[in-house]
Amino acid sequence: MSNISHLFRRGAAYSARIRVPLDLVEVIGRKELVKALGTSDLAEAKRRLHPVIANWHREFDDMRARRVLVPADREHAVWDQYTASLARDDQARAALPGEAEVQAAKAEAIARIERDDISGLDPLAVLDAGLDLMVAQRLADVSSEHRKVKLADLRQHLAKGETALIAHEVDAYLKANRLLVNRGTPEWISLARHMMRAEAEALERSLERDRGDYSGQPRDPLVKPAVGPRRSAQEVAPPGESVAEAVAAFKSENPRSVSKSRIEESCRDIGIFIETIGPDFPVAKIGKQHVRVWKALLRKYPVRATEVAAFRGMNIEQIVKANEELQRPVLSDRTVNRYLSSLSAFCAWAVDNGYMTDNPCPGMSLPKEKQSKTLPFTSEQMNTLFTSPWFAGCRSADEWRNVAKPGDVLIRDHRYWVPLIMLFSGARPGEIGQLAVNDVRQEHGHWIMHITTEGDKIAEGKSVKTGGSMRVVPIHPELIRLGFIKYHEGRVKEGGTALFPGAKRNERGQMMSDVSREFGKYLVRIGLKVGRGLSLYSFRHGAADALRRAGHLDQQFGFILGHAEPTTTGKYGIMPQGMLEQRVELVNAIAYPGLNLDHLAA
């Protein structure tokens, strides 16, 4: 038996099991759900378990949601009742005998009488012939009278609050649309009254038709075409064709050979999309409508929603609804486009592998912002920042809330060095945080840092954004003046492979995400930031602007920032002296007029 929640072994194979919530036992008819996972391998069983449990929870949520009628349910019920009633009227009128058929019936009755001796004819047969003729002659009038009586009864029942005349149709609609509303409840009665009004309107139209008028339209404002989407049954894919299974295969193949952290990030992005359609949804049926609905939700999706206690246990739709009241900041257009890009990459792979015929994502991206929302620091802002407690002395280095308070505690770990290294190299924070001690060394008389996935591994692992992100970056003289090489020497003496042993990855595999998050909050606390704009990445943008000020074009220094095609030099850090000298010249050109860091060098 496995001690993993919801997983148990039955004989040689594993199965998933979940207790049905008490409020749904009567609806489902069972207290427990069990599904064979089709494997005796524990690791594979764990992989197959999550989609099954997620789908059960989605079904539970769907059942609970179907206990409550939404406006669209009533809209469709009303319009369905109205149009179906008129369709039945059309069929009934088509079946009415025409004048030619009435005359034929009359002739047949006369002929039957004339064929036999009237005295010997069975009286019942004579009566039958006469009745057939009467019915044929008065059927249209009888039908019209029936409609008048029914309409009068319907309006009388509406006035008294009775629902017997429509009860069967209400239950049939609820069953057809998998809506779990019990007869006699206020919601059921409300729906019944809506449908009675629709039936009354249809009867009004049929009486107008008796007079030859087919132009009538509903006068009751409640009776109109539905505008909301109709709830549909959850579609379930055959084995191997569900979106969850396809995403697992996509992750395993990693068709673009991106870093482990990037493929995991992409699959997490796609996972949020799966919340809107369900893990068992057929991947072949994903269309533009599904992507469009998801995009609309993403534009209202709060930043770092998974880290907010108030959203715990909610799916994307529930989170968006809850945030209408909480009013937390929502994703930027740039981040929404990243989510769409992740889904598009998956769909392109799915097309190539025969899961889908078309990629529904092209053309869905939001317009690109005219300028980046991440702004570089001004020299004045940096002078304020580097004389603030984070760099000059705080009350406590152990609690983030006390880092912004002045004190005697000096932070000199990764939190201190990474922003400075970013400022004078343009490197990404995660690239710096994962450096090994031997990634910083001398080559041809110059100190360099080697950003790579090769070499000594650290406990947190190494990854880069793309193959072209692996590169050799000379260490700026200002960093040496501030004591970075002395820090490196200290780490050599202490032992251990990591240059910054305090730098950690979060549960999503992102290096130093805690520093990035807290740095933004810190800027607010010291008054440098209001709204969006400044962040840890402002140092990277500042380095790019400094290189531009020095007269270099973007294509001339892109490789310094990690914007380049993969090279063997980048992977292994072996570089001829001439090439290194060119890089030294570029990095040394990074300068910030008016910035004074003398107090940090003391």
Disulfide bonds with the S-S distance in Angstrom:
none
